[in-house]
Amino acid sequence: MRIIGIDIGGANTKIASADGEIIELHYIPLWKDTTLPASLEDIADKLQPDKVCVVMTGELADCFADKLQGIEFIIRSVNSAFDCEVKYIDSTGNFYDETGNLRDLAAANWAASTRLIGNEIGNCIFVDVGSTTSDIIPIKDGKHLAGLTDFSRLVRNELFYAGTLRTNLAFLLEKVNVADGDCNIASELFSTTADAYLLLGDIPEELYTCETADGAGKTRTDAMRRLARIVCADLTEISSDELHNIARQVKERQVKLLSEAIDVVAKRNNLNRIVSAGIGEFLIEKAADKLGFECTSVARKWGSDISKVFPAYAAAKILENELMLQSRKE
């Protein structure tokens, strides 16, 4: 039986099979004229799954009037594409019951991840740094203790809205140190975290899956040109060494902010162990070192490809485990 999990975000749709043999990441920005329905039909035709389990965060995309409209669009797109049984996981980490509140499906991908982590690893803070956001979820006795909406998680430091690829550097930085001293940052979308981490070698070019800030290429030279713009310069005015230094300051700042958020969650829940996942595991490991916390890597336990799409994999595994349990009872 082929069971696949699908994590539908505002920017990326991630696919994973329960056996880990299928791992896919599709850049499908929902805030544009979305290709989600057609893309899901292509995925269904290609993979022909027997069962599907879905989690989502894309309902927050600003093309929707509210979250409910986004949820309904995603459900219609999925149910139209697949002719097999489809299950949805809500923010409690359980399968959605049609008698429940549809809004419980909003931003629930982390709940699937934490259910699997809680069962497999135990008490910890699960930290998943993706392309756009960072989830910081306390887990005790196999259950997550997080707020059930993005709004409540932002208040509680369980959601840090910065990621490895798409974050505007003007959000992270107020000033950077350059050869002439401290320099203010231009408040424009000139460059994103992907440029910094490409330049530093933390991500390869093939992981730069989102659009660039200027619509240009994804080479190191392109990244340097965009980084220069955040201090209103071009490559004739600022050296390669200075641009590498700016990229290092981006990383230091993101690690600092991430570790501060983790520390708040850790102290509130009396936890000092991190489980890291996502394309930004390198940031989480730095934050764990800064805090002096033990860090267990999903990439090392399950593989780096699975780590990048972990909510989708977790959704597939949860459904597989449920079916196995039902089979034993029968």
C-alpha positions as a Markdown table, in Angstrom:
| # | Residue | x | y | z |
|---|---|---|---|---|
| 1 | Met | 0.0 | 0.0 | 0.0 |
| 2 | Arg | 1.4 | 3.4 | -1.0 |
| 3 | Ile | 0.7 | 6.0 | 1.7 |
| 4 | Ile | 1.8 | 9.6 | 1.1 |
| 5 | Gly | 1.8 | 12.7 | 3.2 |
| 6 | Ile | 1.3 | 16.2 | 1.8 |
| 7 | Asp | 2.3 | 19.4 | 3.5 |
| 8 | Ile | 0.7 | 22.3 | 1.7 |
| 9 | Gly | 2.3 | 25.6 | 2.7 |
| 10 | Gly | 1.9 | 29.1 | 1.3 |
| 11 | Ala | 5.1 | 28.8 | -0.7 |
| 12 | Asn | 6.0 | 25.1 | -0.8 |
| 13 | Thr | 4.1 | 21.9 | -1.1 |
| 14 | Lys | 6.0 | 18.9 | 0.3 |
| 15 | Ile | 5.4 | 15.2 | -0.5 |
| 16 | Ala | 6.7 | 12.2 | 1.4 |
| 17 | Ser | 5.8 | 8.5 | 1.4 |
| 18 | Ala | 5.5 | 6.6 | 4.6 |
| 19 | Asp | 8.4 | 4.4 | 3.6 |
| 20 | Gly | 10.6 | 7.4 | 2.8 |
| 21 | Glu | 11.2 | 6.3 | -0.7 |
| 22 | Ile | 9.3 | 9.3 | -2.2 |
| 23 | Ile | 10.5 | 12.8 | -1.3 |
| 24 | Glu | 9.4 | 15.8 | -3.3 |
| 25 | Leu | 9.3 | 19.6 | -2.8 |
| 26 | His | 7.3 | 21.8 | -5.2 |
| 27 | Tyr | 7.5 | 25.6 | -5.1 |
| 28 | Ile | 3.8 | 26.6 | -5.5 |
| 29 | Pro | 3.2 | 30.2 | -4.2 |
| 30 | Leu | -0.4 | 30.3 | -3.3 |
| 31 | Trp | -0.6 | 34.1 | -3.2 |
| 32 | Lys | -0.1 | 34.2 | -7.0 |
| 33 | Asp | -2.4 | 32.7 | -9.6 |
| 34 | Thr | -1.9 | 29.3 | -8.0 |
| 35 | Thr | -1.2 | 26.1 | -9.8 |
| 36 | Leu | -2.0 | 24.0 | -6.8 |
| 37 | Pro | -5.1 | 22.2 | -8.2 |
| 38 | Ala | -3.3 | 21.2 | -11.4 |
| 39 | Ser | 0.0 | 20.4 | -9.6 |
| 40 | Leu | -1.9 | 18.1 | -7.2 |
| 41 | Glu | -3.6 | 16.4 | -10.1 |
| 42 | Asp | -0.1 | 15.8 | -11.7 |
| 43 | Ile | 1.2 | 14.4 | -8.3 |
| 44 | Ala | -1.8 | 12.1 | -8.0 |
| 45 | Asp | -1.4 | 10.8 | -11.6 |
| 46 | Lys | 2.3 | 10.2 | -11.1 |
| 47 | Leu | 2.3 | 8.6 | -7.6 |
| 48 | Gln | -1.1 | 6.9 | -7.6 |
| 49 | Pro | -1.3 | 6.6 | -3.8 |
| 50 | Asp | -3.7 | 4.3 | -2.0 |
| 51 | Lys | -4.2 | 6.7 | 0.8 |
| 52 | Val | -3.2 | 10.3 | 1.5 |
| 53 | Cys | -2.8 | 12.3 | 4.7 |
| 54 | Val | -2.7 | 16.1 | 4.5 |
| 55 | Val | -1.4 | 18.9 | 6.7 |
| 56 | Met | -1.4 | 22.6 | 5.8 |
| 57 | Thr | -0.2 | 26.1 | 6.5 |
| 58 | Gly | -1.1 | 27.7 | 3.2 |
| 59 | Glu | -4.4 | 29.0 | 4.4 |
| 60 | Leu | -2.7 | 32.2 | 5.7 |
| 61 | Ala | -1.7 | 33.3 | 2.2 |
| 62 | Asp | -3.0 | 36.8 | 1.6 |
| 63 | Cys | -4.9 | 35.8 | -1.6 |
| 64 | Phe | -7.6 | 34.5 | 0.8 |
| 65 | Ala | -10.0 | 36.7 | 2.7 |
| 66 | Asp | -9.5 | 34.7 | 5.8 |
| 67 | Lys | -8.2 | 31.3 | 7.0 |
| 68 | Leu | -11.4 | 29.5 | 6.5 |
| 69 | Gln | -11.5 | 30.4 | 2.8 |
| 70 | Gly | -7.9 | 29.2 | 2.4 |
| 71 | Ile | -8.7 | 25.9 | 4.2 |
| 72 | Glu | -11.7 | 25.3 | 2.0 |
| 73 | Phe | -9.7 | 26.0 | -1.2 |
| 74 | Ile | -6.9 | 23.6 | -0.2 |
| 75 | Ile | -9.4 | 20.8 | 0.7 |
| 76 | Arg | -11.2 | 21.2 | -2.6 |
| 77 | Ser | -7.9 | 21.1 | -4.5 |
| 78 | Val | -6.8 | 17.9 | -2.7 |
| 79 | Asn | -10.1 | 16.1 | -2.8 |
| 80 | Ser | -10.6 | 16.9 | -6.5 |
| 81 | Ala | -7.1 | 15.6 | -7.3 |
| 82 | Phe | -7.1 | 12.3 | -5.5 |
| 83 | Asp | -9.6 | 9.5 | -5.9 |
| 84 | Cys | -8.4 | 7.6 | -2.8 |
| 85 | Glu | -9.2 | 8.1 | 0.9 |
| 86 | Val | -7.8 | 11.4 | 2.2 |
| 87 | Lys | -7.3 | 12.2 | 5.8 |
| 88 | Tyr | -6.4 | 15.6 | 7.4 |
| 89 | Ile | -4.5 | 16.2 | 10.6 |
| 90 | Asp | -5.6 | 19.1 | 12.8 |
| 91 | Ser | -3.7 | 21.2 | 15.3 |
| 92 | Thr | -4.1 | 18.6 | 18.1 |
| 93 | Gly | -2.2 | 16.1 | 16.0 |
| 94 | Asn | -5.2 | 14.0 | 15.4 |
| 95 | Phe | -7.3 | 13.1 | 12.4 |
| 96 | Tyr | -9.9 | 15.7 | 11.6 |
| 97 | Asp | -13.5 | 14.7 | 12.3 |
| 98 | Glu | -16.0 | 16.2 | 9.9 |
| 99 | Thr | -18.1 | 17.1 | 12.9 |
| 100 | Gly | -15.3 | 19.3 | 14.2 |
| 101 | Asn | -14.3 | 22.9 | 13.5 |
| 102 | Leu | -12.7 | 23.2 | 10.1 |
| 103 | Arg | -10.5 | 26.0 | 11.4 |
| 104 | Asp | -8.7 | 23.5 | 13.5 |
| 105 | Leu | -6.9 | 22.4 | 10.3 |
| 106 | Ala | -5.1 | 25.8 | 10.0 |
| 107 | Ala | -1.3 | 25.7 | 10.4 |
| 108 | Ala | -1.3 | 22.2 | 11.7 |
| 109 | Asn | 1.8 | 20.7 | 9.9 |
| 110 | Trp | 3.9 | 21.1 | 13.1 |
| 111 | Ala | 1.3 | 19.1 | 15.1 |
| 112 | Ala | 1.9 | 16.0 | 12.8 |
| 113 | Ser | 5.7 | 16.4 | 13.3 |
| 114 | Thr | 5.4 | 16.6 | 17.1 |
| 115 | Arg | 3.1 | 13.6 | 17.4 |
| 116 | Leu | 5.7 | 11.5 | 15.6 |
| 117 | Ile | 8.6 | 13.0 | 17.5 |
| 118 | Gly | 6.8 | 12.6 | 20.8 |
| 119 | Asn | 6.2 | 8.9 | 20.1 |
| 120 | Glu | 9.7 | 8.2 | 18.7 |
| 121 | Ile | 11.9 | 10.4 | 20.9 |
| 122 | Gly | 10.0 | 11.7 | 23.9 |
| 123 | Asn | 10.3 | 14.9 | 25.9 |
| 124 | Cys | 12.0 | 17.7 | 24.0 |
| 125 | Ile | 11.6 | 21.0 | 22.2 |
| 126 | Phe | 11.0 | 20.2 | 18.5 |
| 127 | Val | 12.5 | 23.0 | 16.3 |
| 128 | Asp | 11.8 | 23.0 | 12.6 |
| 129 | Val | 13.4 | 25.8 | 10.6 |
| 130 | Gly | 12.0 | 25.8 | 7.1 |
| 131 | Ser | 12.2 | 28.2 | 4.2 |
| 132 | Thr | 9.9 | 30.8 | 5.8 |
| 133 | Thr | 9.3 | 30.1 | 9.5 |
| 134 | Ser | 10.6 | 28.4 | 12.6 |
| 135 | Asp | 8.4 | 26.2 | 14.8 |
| 136 | Ile | 9.5 | 25.8 | 18.4 |
| 137 | Ile | 7.2 | 23.2 | 20.0 |
| 138 | Pro | 7.5 | 21.8 | 23.5 |
| 139 | Ile | 6.7 | 18.1 | 23.8 |
| 140 | Lys | 6.0 | 16.2 | 27.1 |
| 141 | Asp | 4.6 | 12.7 | 27.7 |
| 142 | Gly | 4.1 | 12.3 | 23.9 |
| 143 | Lys | 2.0 | 15.4 | 23.5 |
| 144 | His | 2.7 | 18.9 | 22.4 |
| 145 | Leu | 2.0 | 21.8 | 24.8 |
| 146 | Ala | 1.9 | 24.6 | 22.2 |
| 147 | Gly | -0.8 | 27.1 | 21.3 |
| 148 | Leu | -3.2 | 25.8 | 18.7 |
| 149 | Thr | -3.0 | 28.8 | 16.3 |
| 150 | Asp | -0.2 | 30.8 | 14.7 |
| 151 | Phe | -1.4 | 33.8 | 16.6 |
| 152 | Ser | -1.2 | 32.2 | 19.9 |
| 153 | Arg | 2.2 | 30.6 | 19.1 |
| 154 | Leu | 3.7 | 33.9 | 18.0 |
| 155 | Val | 2.6 | 35.3 | 21.4 |
| 156 | Arg | 4.2 | 32.3 | 23.2 |
| 157 | Asn | 7.5 | 32.3 | 21.2 |
| 158 | Glu | 6.6 | 29.0 | 19.7 |
| 159 | Leu | 6.6 | 30.5 | 16.2 |
| 160 | Phe | 9.5 | 32.6 | 15.1 |
| 161 | Tyr | 8.7 | 34.1 | 11.7 |
| 162 | Ala | 12.0 | 33.7 | 10.0 |
| 163 | Gly | 13.4 | 30.9 | 7.9 |
| 164 | Thr | 16.3 | 29.8 | 5.8 |
| 165 | Leu | 15.3 | 31.1 | 2.4 |
| 166 | Arg | 12.5 | 33.7 | 2.2 |
| 167 | Thr | 13.1 | 36.0 | 5.1 |
| 168 | Asn | 13.7 | 39.7 | 4.2 |
| 169 | Leu | 17.1 | 40.7 | 5.6 |
| 170 | Ala | 15.6 | 44.1 | 6.6 |
| 171 | Phe | 13.5 | 42.1 | 9.2 |
| 172 | Leu | 16.5 | 40.5 | 10.8 |
| 173 | Leu | 19.0 | 43.4 | 10.7 |
| 174 | Glu | 18.9 | 47.1 | 11.8 |
| 175 | Lys | 22.6 | 47.7 | 11.1 |
| 176 | Val | 25.6 | 45.8 | 9.9 |
| 177 | Asn | 29.3 | 46.4 | 10.5 |
| 178 | Val | 31.2 | 47.3 | 7.3 |
| 179 | Ala | 34.7 | 48.7 | 6.7 |
| 180 | Asp | 33.6 | 52.3 | 7.3 |
| 181 | Gly | 31.7 | 51.4 | 10.5 |
| 182 | Asp | 28.1 | 50.5 | 11.5 |
| 183 | Cys | 25.8 | 51.0 | 8.5 |
| 184 | Asn | 22.0 | 51.2 | 8.6 |
| 185 | Ile | 19.9 | 48.8 | 6.5 |
| 186 | Ala | 17.7 | 49.8 | 3.7 |
| 187 | Ser | 14.1 | 48.9 | 4.5 |
| 188 | Glu | 13.4 | 47.2 | 1.2 |
| 189 | Leu | 13.0 | 43.7 | -0.1 |
| 190 | Phe | 16.5 | 43.7 | -1.6 |
| 191 | Ser | 17.8 | 40.4 | -0.3 |
| 192 | Thr | 16.7 | 37.4 | 1.6 |
| 193 | Thr | 18.3 | 34.8 | 3.9 |
| 194 | Ala | 18.8 | 32.5 | 1.0 |
| 195 | Asp | 21.4 | 34.9 | -0.4 |
| 196 | Ala | 23.4 | 34.9 | 2.9 |
| 197 | Tyr | 23.3 | 31.2 | 3.3 |
| 198 | Leu | 24.2 | 30.5 | -0.3 |
| 199 | Leu | 27.2 | 32.8 | 0.0 |
| 200 | Leu | 28.3 | 31.1 | 3.2 |
| 201 | Gly | 27.9 | 27.6 | 1.7 |
| 202 | Asp | 25.2 | 26.6 | 4.2 |
| 203 | Ile | 22.8 | 25.8 | 1.3 |
| 204 | Pro | 23.6 | 24.6 | -2.2 |
| 205 | Glu | 22.1 | 26.4 | -5.2 |
| 206 | Glu | 19.6 | 23.6 | -5.7 |
| 207 | Leu | 18.0 | 24.3 | -2.3 |
| 208 | Tyr | 17.5 | 27.9 | -3.3 |
| 209 | Thr | 13.9 | 27.0 | -4.4 |
| 210 | Cys | 12.1 | 30.3 | -3.8 |
| 211 | Glu | 12.1 | 33.3 | -6.1 |
| 212 | Thr | 15.0 | 35.8 | -5.7 |
| 213 | Ala | 14.3 | 39.3 | -4.4 |
| 214 | Asp | 15.2 | 40.9 | -7.8 |
| 215 | Gly | 13.9 | 38.1 | -10.0 |
| 216 | Ala | 17.5 | 37.5 | -11.2 |
| 217 | Gly | 19.7 | 34.4 | -10.9 |
| 218 | Lys | 20.9 | 32.2 | -8.0 |
| 219 | Thr | 24.6 | 32.2 | -8.4 |
| 220 | Arg | 27.0 | 33.5 | -5.7 |
| 221 | Thr | 27.6 | 36.6 | -7.7 |
| 222 | Asp | 23.8 | 37.3 | -7.9 |
| 223 | Ala | 23.6 | 36.8 | -4.2 |
| 224 | Met | 26.4 | 39.2 | -3.5 |
| 225 | Arg | 24.8 | 41.8 | -5.7 |
| 226 | Arg | 21.5 | 41.5 | -3.7 |
| 227 | Leu | 23.4 | 41.6 | -0.4 |
| 228 | Ala | 25.2 | 44.8 | -1.5 |
| 229 | Arg | 21.8 | 46.5 | -2.1 |
| 230 | Ile | 20.8 | 46.2 | 1.6 |
| 231 | Val | 23.4 | 48.8 | 2.3 |
| 232 | Cys | 22.5 | 50.8 | -0.9 |
| 233 | Ala | 25.7 | 49.7 | -2.7 |
| 234 | Asp | 26.7 | 47.7 | -5.7 |
| 235 | Leu | 29.7 | 45.4 | -6.4 |
| 236 | Thr | 31.9 | 48.3 | -7.4 |
| 237 | Glu | 31.5 | 49.9 | -4.0 |
| 238 | Ile | 31.8 | 47.0 | -1.5 |
| 239 | Ser | 34.2 | 44.1 | -1.4 |
| 240 | Ser | 33.6 | 40.4 | -1.5 |
| 241 | Asp | 35.1 | 40.1 | 2.0 |
| 242 | Glu | 32.7 | 42.7 | 3.3 |
| 243 | Leu | 29.7 | 40.9 | 1.8 |
| 244 | His | 30.8 | 37.6 | 3.3 |
| 245 | Asn | 31.0 | 39.5 | 6.6 |
| 246 | Ile | 27.5 | 40.8 | 6.2 |
| 247 | Ala | 26.3 | 37.3 | 5.5 |
| 248 | Arg | 27.9 | 36.1 | 8.7 |
| 249 | Gln | 26.2 | 38.9 | 10.6 |
| 250 | Val | 22.9 | 37.7 | 9.2 |
| 251 | Lys | 23.5 | 34.2 | 10.4 |
| 252 | Glu | 24.7 | 35.4 | 13.9 |
| 253 | Arg | 21.6 | 37.5 | 14.2 |
| 254 | Gln | 19.2 | 34.8 | 13.2 |
| 255 | Val | 20.8 | 32.3 | 15.5 |
| 256 | Lys | 20.6 | 34.8 | 18.4 |
| 257 | Leu | 16.9 | 35.5 | 17.8 |
| 258 | Leu | 16.1 | 31.8 | 17.4 |
| 259 | Ser | 18.0 | 30.8 | 20.5 |
| 260 | Glu | 16.2 | 33.6 | 22.5 |
| 261 | Ala | 12.8 | 32.2 | 21.4 |
| 262 | Ile | 13.9 | 28.6 | 22.2 |
| 263 | Asp | 15.1 | 29.8 | 25.6 |
| 264 | Val | 11.7 | 31.3 | 26.5 |
| 265 | Val | 9.9 | 28.0 | 25.5 |
| 266 | Ala | 12.5 | 25.9 | 27.4 |
| 267 | Lys | 12.2 | 27.8 | 30.6 |
| 268 | Arg | 8.4 | 27.8 | 30.5 |
| 269 | Asn | 8.3 | 24.0 | 30.0 |
| 270 | Asn | 11.4 | 23.0 | 31.9 |
| 271 | Leu | 13.0 | 21.3 | 28.9 |
| 272 | Asn | 16.6 | 21.4 | 27.7 |
| 273 | Arg | 16.7 | 19.0 | 24.8 |
| 274 | Ile | 16.2 | 20.0 | 21.2 |
| 275 | Val | 15.2 | 17.9 | 18.2 |
| 276 | Ser | 16.0 | 19.7 | 15.0 |
| 277 | Ala | 14.5 | 19.4 | 11.6 |
| 278 | Gly | 14.1 | 21.4 | 8.3 |
| 279 | Ile | 16.5 | 22.9 | 5.8 |
| 280 | Gly | 17.7 | 25.2 | 8.6 |
| 281 | Glu | 19.0 | 22.4 | 10.9 |
| 282 | Phe | 22.5 | 24.2 | 10.7 |
| 283 | Leu | 20.9 | 27.2 | 12.4 |
| 284 | Ile | 19.2 | 25.1 | 15.1 |
| 285 | Glu | 22.5 | 23.3 | 16.0 |
| 286 | Lys | 24.2 | 26.7 | 16.4 |
| 287 | Ala | 21.3 | 27.8 | 18.7 |
| 288 | Ala | 21.5 | 24.6 | 20.7 |
| 289 | Asp | 25.3 | 25.1 | 21.2 |
| 290 | Lys | 24.6 | 28.7 | 22.3 |
| 291 | Leu | 22.1 | 27.5 | 24.9 |
| 292 | Gly | 24.1 | 24.5 | 26.0 |
| 293 | Phe | 21.3 | 22.1 | 25.0 |
| 294 | Glu | 21.5 | 18.6 | 23.7 |
| 295 | Cys | 20.4 | 18.5 | 20.0 |
| 296 | Thr | 19.1 | 15.4 | 18.2 |
| 297 | Ser | 19.1 | 15.8 | 14.4 |
| 298 | Val | 16.2 | 14.5 | 12.4 |
| 299 | Ala | 18.5 | 14.5 | 9.4 |
| 300 | Arg | 20.9 | 12.1 | 11.2 |
| 301 | Lys | 18.1 | 9.9 | 12.5 |
| 302 | Trp | 15.8 | 9.7 | 9.4 |
| 303 | Gly | 17.9 | 11.2 | 6.6 |
| 304 | Ser | 18.5 | 14.8 | 5.3 |
| 305 | Asp | 15.9 | 14.5 | 2.6 |
| 306 | Ile | 13.2 | 13.5 | 5.1 |
| 307 | Ser | 14.2 | 16.3 | 7.4 |
| 308 | Lys | 13.5 | 18.8 | 4.7 |
| 309 | Val | 9.9 | 17.6 | 4.3 |
| 310 | Phe | 9.3 | 16.2 | 7.8 |
| 311 | Pro | 5.7 | 17.3 | 8.4 |
| 312 | Ala | 4.7 | 15.5 | 5.2 |
| 313 | Tyr | 6.6 | 12.4 | 6.3 |
| 314 | Ala | 5.1 | 12.5 | 9.8 |
| 315 | Ala | 1.6 | 12.7 | 8.3 |
| 316 | Ala | 2.2 | 9.7 | 6.2 |
| 317 | Lys | 3.7 | 7.7 | 9.1 |
| 318 | Ile | 0.8 | 8.6 | 11.4 |
| 319 | Leu | -1.7 | 7.3 | 8.9 |
| 320 | Glu | 0.4 | 4.2 | 8.3 |
| 321 | Asn | 0.7 | 3.5 | 12.1 |
| 322 | Glu | -3.1 | 4.0 | 12.4 |
| 323 | Leu | -3.8 | 1.5 | 9.7 |
| 324 | Met | -1.4 | -1.0 | 11.2 |
| 325 | Leu | -3.2 | -0.6 | 14.6 |
| 326 | Gln | -6.6 | -1.1 | 13.0 |
| 327 | Ser | -5.3 | -4.2 | 11.2 |
| 328 | Arg | -4.1 | -5.8 | 14.5 |
| 329 | Lys | -7.4 | -5.1 | 16.2 |
| 330 | Glu | -9.2 | -6.9 | 13.3 |
